[in-house]
Amino acid sequence: MPAPRLLLVIPCYNEEAILELTYSTLCNYYRAIKEAGMIAPESKFCFVNDGSRDQTWEIIEKLSKQDEQVIGVKLSRNFGHQSAIMAGLESQVESFDCFVTIDADLQDDVQAITGMIEKYKEGARIVYGVRSDRGTDSWFKRTTAEGFYKVMQKMGVPVVFNHADFRLMDRRVLQELGNFREINLFLRGVVPLIGFKSEKVFYSRLERQAGETKYPLSKMLLFAWNGITSFSTFPMRMVLYFGVFNFIIATSILTYILISYLAGYTVPGWTSTMLPLAFFSGSNMVAIGLIGEYIGKIYEEVKGRPRYIIDKIVNE
């Protein structure tokens, strides 16, 4: 197999503090693997500016003028991490043989890309970057993250355990990925659905070298919830189970009241009325809210709005 034309796609949101360090790291790595003949000289990397409010785009434009291997894609506003990845991939799908997505924070080890390329040359169309350990995470983050993957797998979502969005895909896979047009995109679940031969490359995640994380706890929880509701109807099924449970409780209360009446005991008034009322009304609100989440997703999907809008591309 000839050396493939590789494109690295790096979504960026307010990354001015680390972007030039990311660029120099990628340049050094690219220089080494190009000299080794692993990738074609035409290989490049693409920075996607996802509506940053700092100087991220100005830095990308400056780098693209300095270096012809830097492509810059500017989105018209902030569309989110997953949409930014797709914007970079789809805008260049016909120009390269394989694509690697990696975050700008340098926590995903770029050296693992070497193993991905080797797996690709051996015939794999998708190569997942999988964390070999979570030693750099806090106990809370490690526990919740691993719990998320386990819950997703139990719900039938085909996620790869301890894999985020660090992966290699070839052009055929990317073309098929373009057929998945949902607005609420969760790539960790969508990519395994495509099929084709896949492999894994294990790596240790590094410490963030500059800037702040763009995924605090609130965003991580929202991202996890989006993944669950986009791929599984299990929460809806839980509403049914909860309804059956409520029916059993109501039947038990009714039985208790009848037995108390026949035995001549006085049935407490306020407690026996308010407790079931509060329980059932609360559970009904939870059920309605959960159903509303799914209806809201249907509403967003049927409108068919674009996942992203590209304002400008430099060095294409």
Residue frames relative to the residue before (quaternion, step in Angstrom):
aa qw qx qy qz dx dy dz
M 1.0000 0.0000 0.0000 0.0000 0.00 0.00 0.00
P 0.4293 -0.6906 0.5108 0.2791 3.61 -0.86 0.91
A 0.6446 -0.5155 0.3842 0.4137 3.54 -1.22 0.41
P 0.3776 -0.7593 0.4826 0.2191 3.62 -0.69 1.05
R 0.4392 -0.6232 0.5695 0.3073 3.52 -1.30 0.43
L 0.1080 -0.8297 0.5477 -0.0012 3.55 -0.41 1.28
L 0.1038 -0.7645 0.6326 0.0671 3.54 -1.08 0.81
L 0.2101 -0.7352 0.6308 0.1317 3.55 -0.93 0.95
V 0.1455 -0.7783 0.6069 0.0690 3.59 -0.83 0.99
I 0.0441 -0.8169 0.5733 -0.0446 3.55 -0.62 1.21
P 0.2211 -0.7748 0.5769 0.1342 3.65 -0.35 1.17
C 0.0955 -0.8156 0.5706 0.0050 3.58 -0.91 0.94
Y 0.0829 0.7637 -0.6379 0.0543 3.55 -0.98 0.90
N 0.8266 -0.1424 0.0314 0.5435 3.57 -0.44 1.28
E 0.3538 0.7577 -0.4665 0.2882 3.57 0.83 1.04
E 0.2362 0.8141 -0.5099 0.1464 3.62 1.11 0.47
A 0.6364 0.5663 -0.3334 0.4039 3.60 1.05 -0.70
I 0.8026 0.2874 -0.1265 0.5073 3.59 1.06 -0.65
L 0.4780 0.7362 -0.4150 0.2392 3.59 1.20 -0.43
E 0.6850 0.4710 -0.3044 0.4650 3.62 0.87 -0.85
L 0.6135 0.5186 -0.3464 0.4845 3.59 1.10 -0.60
T 0.6215 0.5294 -0.3311 0.4731 3.58 1.03 -0.79
Y 0.6523 0.5251 -0.3069 0.4523 3.57 0.93 -0.93
S 0.6914 0.4716 -0.2969 0.4599 3.61 0.80 -0.96
T 0.6253 0.5319 -0.3369 0.4612 3.60 1.06 -0.73
L 0.6794 0.4808 -0.2901 0.4724 3.57 0.92 -0.90
C 0.6192 0.5471 -0.3445 0.4456 3.59 1.02 -0.75
N 0.6680 0.4961 -0.3001 0.4665 3.57 0.88 -0.94
Y 0.6645 0.4979 -0.3064 0.4655 3.56 0.96 -0.84
Y 0.6574 0.5124 -0.3099 0.4575 3.59 0.91 -0.90
R 0.6271 0.5444 -0.3390 0.4421 3.56 0.98 -0.85
A 0.6743 0.5064 -0.2968 0.4480 3.58 0.94 -0.90
I 0.7379 0.4111 -0.2605 0.4676 3.62 0.77 -0.92
K 0.5826 0.5358 -0.3868 0.4731 3.61 1.18 -0.34
E 0.6575 0.5002 -0.3065 0.4728 3.58 0.95 -0.86
A 0.6751 0.4772 -0.2910 0.4814 3.59 1.13 -0.65
G 0.4866 -0.6960 0.4116 0.3308 3.61 1.26 -0.09
M 0.4016 0.7335 -0.4681 0.2856 3.59 1.21 0.33
I 0.7885 0.1197 -0.0611 0.6002 3.60 1.07 -0.71
A 0.6001 -0.5823 0.4191 0.3538 3.54 -1.25 0.48
P 0.6113 -0.5663 0.4028 0.3785 3.61 -1.16 0.53
E 0.6410 0.5434 -0.3259 0.4331 3.62 1.17 -0.52
S 0.4329 0.7124 -0.4565 0.3110 3.60 1.25 -0.06
K 0.0683 -0.8093 0.5834 -0.0114 3.57 -1.01 0.84
F 0.2481 -0.7211 0.5961 0.2514 3.53 -1.32 -0.22
C 0.2765 -0.7828 0.5529 0.0716 3.50 -1.13 0.92
F 0.1684 -0.7655 0.6159 0.0792 3.56 -0.71 1.13
V 0.1482 -0.7891 0.5935 0.0554 3.57 -0.79 1.07
N 0.2198 -0.7842 0.5696 0.1107 3.56 -0.57 1.16
D 0.1720 -0.8245 0.5372 0.0461 3.55 -0.39 1.30
G 0.7588 -0.4011 0.2153 0.4657 3.57 0.54 1.20
S 0.1612 0.8170 -0.5370 0.1349 3.60 1.00 0.77
R 0.3423 -0.7466 0.5399 0.1842 3.56 -1.15 0.70
D 0.6402 0.4811 -0.3389 0.4939 3.59 1.26 0.11
Q 0.7426 -0.4142 0.2949 0.4358 3.60 -1.13 -0.56
T 0.2528 0.8106 -0.5015 0.1659 3.59 1.20 0.36
W 0.7037 0.4601 -0.2913 0.4563 3.62 0.76 -0.96
E 0.6221 0.5364 -0.3512 0.4493 3.60 0.98 -0.73
I 0.6441 0.5032 -0.3200 0.4790 3.59 1.03 -0.76
I 0.6405 0.5218 -0.3287 0.4576 3.60 0.95 -0.83
E 0.6512 0.5065 -0.3183 0.4669 3.60 0.94 -0.85
K 0.6454 0.5195 -0.3207 0.4589 3.58 0.97 -0.83
L 0.6708 0.4964 -0.2983 0.4634 3.58 0.93 -0.89
S 0.6501 0.5226 -0.3214 0.4483 3.59 1.01 -0.77
K 0.6443 0.5046 -0.3231 0.4752 3.59 1.13 -0.59
Q 0.6657 0.5004 -0.2885 0.4725 3.57 1.15 -0.67
D 0.8211 0.1732 -0.0081 0.5438 3.55 0.96 -0.92
E 0.3702 -0.7639 0.4882 0.2027 3.59 -0.59 1.11
Q 0.6317 0.5324 -0.3542 0.4381 3.61 1.18 -0.23
V 0.6010 0.5332 -0.3604 0.4739 3.60 1.30 0.11
I 0.1082 -0.7606 0.6387 0.0420 3.57 -0.80 1.09
G 0.1451 -0.7910 0.5895 0.0761 3.56 -0.96 0.85
V 0.0699 -0.7749 0.6278 0.0218 3.57 -0.91 0.95
K 0.1177 -0.8006 0.5865 0.0341 3.57 -0.72 1.10
L 0.2561 -0.7570 0.5840 0.1427 3.57 -0.75 1.06
S 0.5984 -0.6185 0.3819 0.3369 3.57 -1.10 0.71
R 0.7734 -0.0392 0.0260 0.6322 3.58 1.26 -0.45
N 0.6571 -0.4804 0.3803 0.4391 3.55 -1.28 -0.16
F 0.0790 -0.8182 0.5695 0.0028 3.58 -0.59 1.19
G 0.6134 -0.5546 0.3567 0.4346 3.59 1.21 -0.20
H 0.6937 -0.5286 0.3254 0.3655 3.52 -1.24 0.66
Q 0.7005 0.4804 -0.2855 0.4438 3.60 0.78 -1.00
S 0.6614 0.4949 -0.3009 0.4765 3.58 0.99 -0.82
A 0.6220 0.5365 -0.3420 0.4564 3.59 1.05 -0.70
I 0.6180 0.5307 -0.3389 0.4707 3.58 1.02 -0.76
M 0.6845 0.4848 -0.2893 0.4611 3.58 0.85 -0.97
A 0.6102 0.5495 -0.3581 0.4445 3.61 1.01 -0.69
G 0.6798 0.4820 -0.2914 0.4698 3.58 0.90 -0.88
L 0.6749 0.4985 -0.2936 0.4581 3.58 0.95 -0.86
E 0.7364 0.4467 -0.2523 0.4411 3.57 0.69 -1.08
S 0.6322 0.5427 -0.3465 0.4310 3.59 1.07 -0.57
Q 0.7762 0.3094 -0.1541 0.5274 3.60 1.21 -0.46
V 0.3028 0.8226 -0.4583 0.1468 3.58 1.29 0.15
E 0.7323 0.4369 -0.2507 0.4583 3.61 0.97 -0.73
S 0.6608 0.5667 -0.2934 0.3950 3.59 1.22 -0.27
F 0.7818 0.2670 -0.1370 0.5466 3.60 1.22 -0.33
D 0.5289 -0.6516 0.4560 0.2963 3.55 -1.28 0.41
C 0.7996 -0.0061 0.0230 0.6001 3.57 1.02 -0.75
F 0.2453 -0.7818 0.5699 0.0613 3.52 -1.22 0.68
V 0.1025 -0.7646 0.6337 0.0577 3.55 -1.08 0.81
T 0.1871 -0.7627 0.6095 0.1087 3.58 -0.91 0.93
I 0.0827 0.7877 -0.5988 0.1186 3.54 -0.87 1.01
D 0.4729 -0.6779 0.4814 0.2917 3.59 -1.02 0.74
A 0.5854 -0.6304 0.4059 0.3085 3.55 -1.24 0.58
D 0.6002 0.6321 -0.3474 0.3457 3.60 1.19 -0.36
L 0.4290 -0.7435 0.4221 0.2915 3.60 1.34 0.03
Q 0.4234 0.6955 -0.4826 0.3227 3.59 1.16 0.42
D 0.6314 0.4448 -0.3247 0.5459 3.58 1.21 -0.44
D 0.4349 -0.7354 0.4643 0.2334 3.57 -0.66 1.15
V 0.3810 -0.7465 0.4972 0.2243 3.60 -0.50 1.18
Q 0.5768 0.5995 -0.3851 0.3995 3.61 1.10 -0.52
A 0.5790 0.5886 -0.3771 0.4196 3.59 1.19 -0.46
I 0.5332 0.6287 -0.4105 0.3898 3.59 1.20 -0.39
T 0.5634 0.5950 -0.3836 0.4259 3.59 1.12 -0.60
G 0.6739 0.4789 -0.2914 0.4812 3.58 0.92 -0.89
M 0.6160 0.5436 -0.3456 0.4534 3.59 1.05 -0.69
I 0.6554 0.5096 -0.3109 0.4628 3.57 0.94 -0.90
E 0.6414 0.5218 -0.3239 0.4599 3.58 0.99 -0.82
K 0.6492 0.4992 -0.3133 0.4808 3.59 0.97 -0.84
Y 0.6282 0.5360 -0.3282 0.4587 3.59 1.04 -0.79
K 0.6747 0.4862 -0.2966 0.4695 3.60 0.92 -0.86
E 0.6537 0.4982 -0.3094 0.4782 3.58 1.22 -0.46
G 0.7098 -0.4915 0.2449 0.4412 3.58 1.26 0.06
A 0.5181 0.6331 -0.4307 0.3812 3.60 1.21 -0.07
R 0.3092 -0.7543 0.5522 0.1747 3.57 -0.98 0.87
I 0.7562 0.1664 -0.1129 0.6226 3.58 1.24 -0.48
V 0.0186 -0.7765 0.6299 0.0020 3.57 -0.93 0.91
Y 0.2305 -0.7973 0.5498 0.0940 3.54 -0.62 1.20
G 0.3094 -0.7017 0.6088 0.2032 3.54 -1.05 0.83
V 0.0404 -0.8232 0.5646 -0.0439 3.58 -0.49 1.21
R 0.4406 -0.6970 0.5005 0.2636 3.54 -0.87 0.96
S 0.3640 -0.7475 0.5172 0.2030 3.56 -0.82 1.00
D 0.7857 -0.0181 0.0043 0.6183 3.58 1.22 -0.44
R 0.3152 -0.7295 0.5728 0.2010 3.56 -1.34 0.23
G 0.1614 0.8398 -0.5009 0.1335 3.54 1.05 0.81
T 0.6719 0.4976 -0.3032 0.4572 3.61 1.13 -0.55
D 0.6039 0.5675 -0.3563 0.4317 3.61 1.25 -0.20
S 0.5282 -0.5744 0.5078 0.3650 3.53 -1.28 0.39
W 0.6670 -0.4940 0.3599 0.4261 3.56 -1.26 0.36
F 0.6573 0.5232 -0.3171 0.4401 3.59 0.91 -0.89
K 0.6908 0.4748 -0.2894 0.4622 3.59 0.82 -0.97
R 0.6443 0.5240 -0.3229 0.4540 3.58 0.97 -0.84
T 0.6813 0.4955 -0.2888 0.4549 3.57 0.88 -0.96
T 0.6990 0.4637 -0.2849 0.4639 3.60 0.84 -0.93
A 0.6463 0.5247 -0.3290 0.4459 3.60 0.98 -0.78
E 0.6874 0.4593 -0.2874 0.4836 3.59 0.86 -0.93
G 0.6168 0.5383 -0.3403 0.4626 3.57 1.10 -0.67
F 0.6127 0.5567 -0.3387 0.4471 3.58 1.05 -0.77
Y 0.6833 0.4805 -0.2947 0.4641 3.59 0.82 -0.96
K 0.6528 0.5150 -0.3201 0.4540 3.59 0.97 -0.79
V 0.6485 0.5080 -0.3142 0.4719 3.58 0.99 -0.86
M 0.6467 0.5245 -0.3201 0.4519 3.59 0.93 -0.90
Q 0.6692 0.4965 -0.3018 0.4632 3.58 0.93 -0.87
K 0.6527 0.5064 -0.3181 0.4651 3.60 0.99 -0.78
M 0.6674 0.4827 -0.2954 0.4840 3.59 1.15 -0.55
G 0.5835 -0.6220 0.3582 0.3800 3.58 1.27 0.00
V 0.4722 0.6524 -0.4590 0.3751 3.59 1.25 0.23
P 0.3767 -0.7828 0.4507 0.2056 3.64 -0.62 1.09
V 0.1824 0.7962 -0.5561 0.1537 3.61 0.69 1.04
V 0.4061 -0.6661 0.5656 0.2674 3.55 -1.27 0.50
F 0.4800 -0.7075 0.4386 0.2769 3.57 -0.64 1.16
N 0.8567 0.0602 -0.1054 0.5013 3.56 -0.94 1.07
H 0.5274 0.5748 -0.4418 0.4430 3.58 1.11 0.69
A 0.2124 -0.7709 0.5882 0.1206 3.57 -0.92 0.91
D 0.7252 -0.3809 0.2865 0.4969 3.62 -0.52 -1.13
F 0.4362 0.6444 -0.4793 0.4058 3.54 1.15 0.73
R 0.3269 0.7501 -0.4993 0.2847 3.58 -0.13 1.29
L 0.3138 -0.6981 0.6037 0.2231 3.53 -1.35 0.32
M 0.0052 -0.7676 0.6409 -0.0015 3.56 -1.09 0.81
D 0.3639 -0.7047 0.5474 0.2670 3.55 -1.08 0.59
R 0.7340 -0.4509 0.2747 0.4271 3.57 -1.29 0.22
R 0.6291 0.5424 -0.3458 0.4365 3.62 0.96 -0.78
V 0.6514 0.5040 -0.3141 0.4723 3.59 0.93 -0.86
L 0.6586 0.5132 -0.3097 0.4549 3.57 0.95 -0.86
Q 0.6292 0.5240 -0.3370 0.4647 3.58 1.03 -0.73
E 0.6656 0.4781 -0.3001 0.4882 3.59 1.00 -0.77
L 0.6030 0.5611 -0.3485 0.4474 3.58 1.09 -0.70
G 0.6191 0.5684 -0.3332 0.4274 3.57 1.10 -0.68
N 0.6104 0.5592 -0.3505 0.4380 3.60 1.24 -0.34
F 0.6028 0.5093 -0.3627 0.4956 3.59 1.28 -0.20
R 0.0678 -0.8741 0.4807 -0.0188 3.55 -0.08 1.31
E 0.3617 0.7480 -0.5057 0.2321 3.63 1.11 0.26
I 0.5048 -0.6566 0.4807 0.2881 3.54 -1.13 0.76
N 0.7045 0.4025 -0.2405 0.5327 3.58 0.98 -0.89
L 0.0020 -0.8625 0.5035 -0.0508 3.52 0.45 1.28
F 0.0124 -0.7659 0.6420 -0.0322 3.55 -0.96 1.00
L 0.2391 -0.8472 0.4580 0.1237 3.54 0.21 1.36
R 0.5972 0.5784 -0.3723 0.4125 3.60 1.07 -0.59
G 0.7120 0.3984 -0.2509 0.5209 3.57 1.20 -0.46
V 0.6517 0.5419 -0.3199 0.4235 3.59 1.07 -0.74
V 0.6671 0.5408 -0.3246 0.3964 3.59 0.78 -1.01
P 0.6694 0.4780 -0.3351 0.4595 3.68 0.85 -0.75
L 0.5925 0.5816 -0.3719 0.4151 3.62 1.15 -0.48
I 0.5851 0.6165 -0.3685 0.3766 3.59 1.13 -0.59
G 0.3870 -0.7222 0.4908 0.2963 3.56 1.04 -0.71
F 0.5273 0.6188 -0.4989 0.3002 3.57 -1.22 -0.69
K 0.6493 -0.5217 0.3853 0.3972 3.55 -1.29 0.29
S 0.0114 -0.8055 0.5919 -0.0259 3.57 -0.85 0.98
E 0.1281 -0.7653 0.6273 0.0663 3.52 -1.27 0.55
K 0.3254 -0.7237 0.5688 0.2164 3.56 -1.32 0.10
V 0.1161 -0.7376 0.6590 0.0902 3.52 -1.24 0.61
F 0.2465 -0.7974 0.5376 0.1199 3.59 -0.68 1.08
Y 0.0398 0.7921 -0.6053 0.0684 3.56 -1.04 0.82
S 0.4187 -0.6677 0.5490 0.2782 3.54 -1.31 0.31
R 0.4077 -0.7231 0.5072 0.2316 3.56 -0.83 1.01
L 0.3538 -0.7599 0.5197 0.1650 3.55 -0.96 0.95
E 0.5884 -0.5447 0.4503 0.3928 3.55 -1.32 0.19
R 0.5205 -0.6085 0.4918 0.3421 3.56 -1.15 0.63
Q 0.3375 -0.8004 0.4681 0.1623 3.58 -0.71 1.09
A 0.7990 -0.0243 0.0204 0.6006 3.60 1.18 -0.40
G 0.7462 0.3870 -0.2814 0.4629 3.55 -1.24 0.38
E 0.4726 -0.6575 0.5133 0.2843 3.53 -1.36 -0.07
T 0.5927 -0.5739 0.4262 0.3709 3.54 -1.18 0.57
K 0.3321 -0.7410 0.5516 0.1908 3.57 -1.09 0.76
Y 0.6901 0.4141 -0.2752 0.5259 3.55 1.32 0.18
P 0.0474 -0.7846 0.6181 -0.0095 3.61 0.13 1.24
L 0.7608 -0.4019 0.2528 0.4425 3.55 -1.33 0.17
S 0.6490 0.5340 -0.3329 0.4276 3.62 0.91 -0.87
K 0.6876 0.4651 -0.2871 0.4780 3.59 0.93 -0.88
M 0.6234 0.5352 -0.3460 0.4530 3.58 1.04 -0.69
L 0.6499 0.5037 -0.3147 0.4743 3.58 0.99 -0.81
L 0.6504 0.5089 -0.3123 0.4696 3.59 0.99 -0.83
F 0.6405 0.5225 -0.3141 0.4670 3.57 1.02 -0.82
A 0.6525 0.5076 -0.3085 0.4706 3.58 0.97 -0.88
W 0.6560 0.5097 -0.3105 0.4619 3.59 0.94 -0.88
N 0.6335 0.5257 -0.3273 0.4639 3.58 1.01 -0.78
G 0.6514 0.5162 -0.3157 0.4578 3.56 1.00 -0.81
I 0.6626 0.5083 -0.3070 0.4565 3.58 0.94 -0.87
T 0.7396 0.4255 -0.2421 0.4619 3.58 0.77 -1.03
S 0.6306 0.5346 -0.3406 0.4477 3.61 1.20 -0.38
F 0.8070 0.3103 -0.1296 0.4855 3.57 1.11 -0.58
S 0.7966 0.2565 -0.1340 0.5308 3.58 1.15 -0.29
T 0.2823 -0.7350 0.5914 0.1739 3.56 -1.11 0.77
F 0.3235 0.7813 -0.4830 0.2270 3.57 1.26 0.22
P 0.6349 0.5139 -0.3603 0.4505 3.67 0.91 -0.70
M 0.6228 0.5229 -0.3435 0.4698 3.59 1.08 -0.67
R 0.6401 0.5167 -0.3188 0.4708 3.56 1.04 -0.77
M 0.6071 0.5531 -0.3472 0.4528 3.56 1.13 -0.66
V 0.5853 0.5617 -0.3693 0.4534 3.59 1.13 -0.61
L 0.6377 0.5173 -0.3191 0.4731 3.58 1.02 -0.85
Y 0.6606 0.4997 -0.3092 0.4672 3.58 0.90 -0.93
F 0.6457 0.5223 -0.3134 0.4605 3.55 1.02 -0.84
G 0.6275 0.5324 -0.3269 0.4646 3.57 1.08 -0.74
V 0.6387 0.5101 -0.3203 0.4788 3.57 1.02 -0.81
F 0.6341 0.5268 -0.3221 0.4655 3.57 1.01 -0.85
N 0.6550 0.5099 -0.3114 0.4625 3.58 0.95 -0.89
F 0.6306 0.5361 -0.3302 0.4538 3.57 1.03 -0.78
I 0.6443 0.5127 -0.3177 0.4701 3.58 1.01 -0.83
I 0.6434 0.5142 -0.3199 0.4682 3.59 0.98 -0.86
A 0.6610 0.5085 -0.3098 0.4567 3.58 0.92 -0.92
T 0.6446 0.5182 -0.3147 0.4657 3.57 1.01 -0.82
S 0.6384 0.5259 -0.3178 0.4635 3.58 1.06 -0.81
I 0.6476 0.5099 -0.3155 0.4701 3.58 0.99 -0.83
L 0.6465 0.5176 -0.3146 0.4640 3.58 0.99 -0.88
T 0.6429 0.5220 -0.3166 0.4625 3.58 1.00 -0.83
Y 0.6400 0.5285 -0.3118 0.4624 3.56 1.00 -0.89
I 0.6598 0.5092 -0.3086 0.4584 3.59 0.93 -0.90
L 0.6648 0.5080 -0.3068 0.4537 3.60 0.92 -0.88
I 0.6565 0.5019 -0.3094 0.4705 3.57 0.97 -0.90
S 0.6446 0.5191 -0.3169 0.4633 3.59 0.98 -0.85
Y 0.6531 0.5174 -0.3110 0.4572 3.57 1.00 -0.82
L 0.6870 0.4770 -0.2839 0.4690 3.58 0.91 -0.92
A 0.6856 0.4722 -0.2838 0.4759 3.58 1.10 -0.67
G 0.5110 -0.6826 0.3958 0.3411 3.57 1.27 -0.11
Y 0.4573 0.6722 -0.4670 0.3477 3.60 1.23 0.33
T 0.4857 -0.6406 0.5076 0.3099 3.54 -1.19 0.56
V 0.3027 -0.7532 0.5581 0.1717 3.58 -0.77 1.02
P 0.4489 -0.6846 0.4922 0.2958 3.64 -0.70 1.00
G 0.4074 -0.7663 0.4495 0.2117 3.56 -0.85 0.92
W 0.7686 0.3941 -0.2366 0.4451 3.58 0.40 -1.21
T 0.6902 0.4922 -0.2961 0.4402 3.59 0.79 -1.00
S 0.6996 0.4739 -0.2798 0.4557 3.58 0.85 -0.97
T 0.6630 0.4792 -0.3082 0.4856 3.58 1.22 -0.34
M 0.7464 0.4428 -0.2348 0.4379 3.55 0.71 -1.09
L 0.6344 0.5514 -0.3495 0.4139 3.62 0.96 -0.78
P 0.6928 0.4300 -0.3036 0.4929 3.66 0.76 -0.85
L 0.6195 0.5579 -0.3476 0.4292 3.59 1.03 -0.75
A 0.6756 0.4812 -0.2884 0.4783 3.56 0.91 -0.92
F 0.6570 0.5266 -0.3135 0.4390 3.58 0.95 -0.88
F 0.7333 0.4355 -0.2484 0.4593 3.57 0.74 -1.04
S 0.6445 0.5061 -0.3393 0.4619 3.59 0.99 -0.72
G 0.6462 0.5194 -0.3191 0.4592 3.59 1.01 -0.78
S 0.6763 0.4849 -0.2975 0.4679 3.56 0.91 -0.90
N 0.6277 0.5276 -0.3411 0.4597 3.59 1.05 -0.67
M 0.6397 0.5163 -0.3305 0.4636 3.59 1.01 -0.75
V 0.6252 0.5253 -0.3347 0.4703 3.58 1.02 -0.78
A 0.6676 0.5071 -0.2985 0.4562 3.58 0.90 -0.95
I 0.6648 0.4978 -0.3049 0.4661 3.58 0.93 -0.89
G 0.6454 0.5255 -0.3169 0.4548 3.57 1.02 -0.81
L 0.6516 0.5097 -0.3125 0.4668 3.57 0.99 -0.83
I 0.6462 0.4979 -0.3176 0.4834 3.57 0.94 -0.85
G 0.6270 0.5514 -0.3271 0.4425 3.56 1.06 -0.77
E 0.5996 0.5600 -0.3589 0.4451 3.58 1.08 -0.68
Y 0.6834 0.4697 -0.2852 0.4806 3.58 0.92 -0.87
I 0.6403 0.5086 -0.3302 0.4715 3.59 0.97 -0.76
G 0.6235 0.5429 -0.3328 0.4536 3.58 1.05 -0.74
K 0.6472 0.5021 -0.3199 0.4761 3.57 1.01 -0.78
I 0.6219 0.5239 -0.3410 0.4716 3.59 1.01 -0.77
Y 0.6322 0.5437 -0.3173 0.4516 3.58 0.98 -0.88
E 0.6776 0.4873 -0.2936 0.4661 3.59 0.94 -0.89
E 0.6800 0.5088 -0.2964 0.4369 3.57 0.97 -0.84
V 0.6935 0.4954 -0.2991 0.4290 3.61 0.86 -0.93
K 0.5813 0.5742 -0.3915 0.4232 3.61 1.15 -0.38
G 0.2771 -0.8225 0.4654 0.1733 3.58 1.21 -0.45
R 0.2772 0.7710 -0.5308 0.2168 3.59 1.02 0.65
P 0.5804 -0.6003 0.4044 0.3732 3.63 -1.08 0.57
R 0.5210 -0.6439 0.4633 0.3151 3.55 -1.10 0.68
Y 0.7914 -0.0198 0.0379 0.6098 3.57 1.16 -0.58
I 0.1865 -0.7363 0.6343 0.1443 3.56 -1.31 0.33
I 0.2704 -0.7730 0.5570 0.1384 3.58 -0.71 1.10
D 0.2954 -0.7694 0.5483 0.1418 3.53 -0.76 1.10
K 0.8133 -0.0836 0.1340 0.5600 3.55 0.89 -0.95
I 0.0929 -0.7600 0.6394 0.0701 3.56 -1.17 0.64
V 0.0997 -0.7914 0.6013 0.0465 3.58 -0.87 0.95
N 0.8365 0.1682 -0.1684 0.4936 3.54 -1.17 0.79
E 0.2516 0.7845 -0.5369 0.1818 3.61 1.05 0.60
